[in-house]
């Protein structure tokens, strides 16, 4: 057990931490992993990118072309 603890202490970093997760009960293990995952995502402080008017127009044109290509042929 000491070797595991030494390895974790020596290799864990703030940007790449180790998580020691109990594995006695699958439901609990999954809950702990999900919690760690949610915390990691929340710490990233992600935001949607800002899209300018020109890019919005380009995307609208592409969307229109895509929808037109998926319409069934006229009879």
C-alpha positions as CSV (number, residue, x, y, z in Angstrom):
1,X,0.0,0.0,0.0
2,X,2.9,2.4,0.8
3,X,4.2,1.9,-2.8
4,X,0.9,3.0,-4.2
5,X,0.7,6.0,-2.0
6,X,4.3,7.0,-2.9
7,X,3.5,6.6,-6.6
8,X,0.4,8.7,-6.5
9,X,2.2,11.5,-4.5
10,X,5.1,11.5,-6.9
11,X,3.1,11.6,-10.1
12,X,0.0,13.6,-9.3
13,X,0.1,17.2,-10.4
14,X,-2.4,20.1,-10.2
15,X,-3.0,19.8,-14.0
16,X,-3.1,16.0,-14.0
17,X,-4.3,14.7,-10.6
18,X,-4.9,11.2,-9.6
19,X,-8.3,10.1,-8.1
20,X,-8.4,7.1,-5.8
21,X,-11.8,5.6,-6.1
22,X,-13.3,2.9,-3.9
23,X,-14.4,-0.1,-6.0
24,X,-16.3,-2.2,-3.5
25,X,-19.7,-1.2,-4.9
26,X,-20.1,-0.3,-8.6
27,X,-22.9,2.2,-8.0
28,X,-20.8,4.1,-5.5
29,X,-17.7,4.0,-7.7
30,X,-19.7,5.4,-10.6
31,X,-21.1,8.2,-8.4
32,X,-17.6,9.2,-7.2
33,X,-16.2,9.2,-10.7
34,X,-19.2,11.2,-12.0
35,X,-18.7,13.7,-9.2
36,X,-14.9,14.1,-10.0
37,X,-15.8,14.5,-13.7
38,X,-18.4,17.2,-12.9
39,X,-15.9,19.1,-10.7
40,X,-13.2,18.9,-13.3
41,X,-15.6,20.2,-16.0
42,X,-16.8,23.0,-13.7
43,X,-13.3,24.1,-13.0
44,X,-12.6,24.7,-16.7
45,X,-15.0,27.7,-16.7
46,X,-16.0,27.1,-20.3
47,X,-18.0,29.6,-22.4
48,X,-19.5,29.5,-25.8
49,X,-17.5,31.4,-28.4
50,X,-18.8,34.7,-29.6
51,X,-20.0,34.6,-33.2
52,X,-20.0,37.7,-35.3
53,X,-22.6,38.8,-37.8
54,X,-20.7,37.7,-40.9
55,X,-20.1,34.2,-39.4
56,X,-23.8,33.9,-38.4
57,X,-24.8,34.7,-42.0
58,X,-22.4,32.1,-43.3
59,X,-23.7,29.5,-41.0
60,X,-27.3,30.3,-41.9
61,X,-26.5,29.9,-45.6
62,X,-24.8,26.6,-44.9
63,X,-27.8,25.4,-42.9
64,X,-30.2,26.4,-45.7
65,X,-28.1,24.5,-48.3
66,X,-27.9,21.4,-46.0
67,X,-31.7,21.4,-45.5
68,X,-32.3,21.9,-49.3
69,X,-30.0,18.9,-50.1
70,X,-32.1,16.7,-47.7
71,X,-35.5,17.5,-49.2
72,X,-37.1,14.6,-51.1
73,X,-37.3,15.1,-54.9
74,X,-40.3,16.8,-56.3
75,X,-42.8,14.6,-58.2
